[in-house]
Structures are given as C-alpha cells and as structure tokens.
Amino acid sequence: MEQTKVNAQAEIKMITPKQRIQHITKWIKSYARSAKIDTLVVGISGGIDSSVVSALCAETGLKTIVVQMPIRQHRKLDNRSSMQATWLLERYQATVTHMSMDLTPVYSAFEKKTALFCDVENASQVELAFANSRARLRMMALYQIAQSHNGLVVGTGNKVEDFGVGFFTKYGDGGVDISPIGNCLKSQVWDMGRALGLEQEIIDAAPTDGLWPDGRNDEDQLGMTYPELERAMSLDFLKRAQAVDSDMPGSAKLSAKDRANVKRYQEIRARNMHKMLPIPVCRF
C-alpha cells in the first residue's frame, strides 16, 4: 500500500501545469469533434475556475463564447469577469466572443412571483433556495446560447467541489455537458492559471461561487480553506483504506487538527452526497 501511495505521488508530480493544459485542451477538442460540435460556451464569473476553463477552451482554437451573467452581482466580481473577458479577447480575438447579459430583471421577476409560495418561517432555506435559483437561471441562459450555436456548455467545477464536498448547485453550475477540470484539485487549477498567464488579481482573489450580493467567499460558507479541504480529502481516502488512524500495522495517527478537518470534510460531503450520486430510481 505504501509503495502504491509513493507511485501515485510520483505520477502526480510528473504532470506539470503546462502538460495538464495541453492534455485538457486536446481532450476538449477531441470530444467536440467526435460530438460534431462547433462551439464551446462558458459562463465566466471572474473566479479562477471559470477563468482557467475559458482560457483552455480558447486554446483549442474552436469558437468559444464566454458569457458574463451578473445577477445583483458584487461589483468586484463583475469587474473581474470583465477583466477575464478582456484578457481573452486580447489573446484569442479570432475565436473568442464575449457576451454580457444582466439577468437581474429576469431573476427579480422570478423572485417576486415565487416568493409568495415560499415558507416564510424558514428564512435561511428560502435565502439559499433563491441563491441556487440564480445559478439555475444562468444555466438556462448558457444552454439557450449553446444550443442556438450548436455548442456545448463547458463546466467549470474542480475535483474538490464537484467530487469532494459537492459544493455546487444541482442543475445549476452542475448542469453541464463536459467537465474539463473535474479531475483537477483546486491547487492544480491555480497552477494552470499561473502557467496560462492569467491576471494576478484573478489568481489572488478569494474563491467564491458568486451567488451572494454580499460577496461572501467559499471559505466563509465551507468553514475550511482549499488547502485544508484537499488535505482532508486525501486523508479521508487514506483513512477509508485504513492507512491512517487504524489498527493496521504502519498506520499513521492523525493530529487533532487533521482529525477535526477530516470530520468537517466528511460532514459536508455527507450532506451534499445526493448531488454526486445518480438520481435514485425505484426498481422492480
């Protein structure tokens, strides 16, 4: 088991950010061609994930539409979205198209109509439901654009969010056709952003889902940093394999901090597991 772990770590180290970029770009292009698709459509939020994915799509040489969709957006986030769009247009003028649509009026009409049917005594859940509705409205806009251009909606979720803690909106930002960075840790996404030469402000910005008018970030919502999440994700795997915190010979003991973070990670994962599993089907 220990040798397998060493080999896996060596394999990870062999893949440089530039090699990862080349591999993903080739994969996107290959998939699009096999599906007879002309266009790649990406929603850009000004965050590192969507910025990297939009750049990877542009790198394919295929027609790429990047869509800015503010809904009561915090000014800093909207500014970073514009910054990424400008960065793309300066480098990929021949293939990148930037679209910007303020979905606030559409969302406000939806909110006004549906608020009448919400449980007013459960204010926190009503607030969360409306935040998720903002993500779903953006998903609808992306698919409207993609289908009209014979395109694919390209996902921007990373491995930690999509397959670790389930930090995405079901049928919102989780509603995509392909997931090019779904097997990349957040740290690897940051590395690719640096290798691509993205704006430093985007690389340095605190990650956020962009669903809250107050600009709260991912760490505020999750209660853990991404380095802590990645470590907890790895330790949780090793724990289930009895390589740590078990009675097996050679099993390492976790520190109190690691144990607490693994527990927190497991709690978040358990709460969101329904997003990461296939829809339950009643079978006969």
Buried (B, 14 or more C-beta within 10 A) or exposed (E): EEEEEEEEEEEEEEEEBEEBBEEBBEBBBEBBEEEEBEBBBBBBBBBBBBBBBBBBBBBBEBBBBBBBBBBBBBEBBBEBBBBBBEBBBEBBEEBBBBBBEBBBEBBEEBBEEEEEEBEEEEEEEBEBEBBBBBBBBBBBBBBEBBEEBEBBBBBBBBBBBBBBBBBBBBEBBBBBBBBBBBEBBBEBBBBBBEBBEBBEEBBEBBBBBBBBEEBBBBBEBBEBBBEBBBBBBBBBEBBEBEBBBBEEEEBEEBEEEBBBBBEBBBEBBEEBEEBBEEEEEEEE
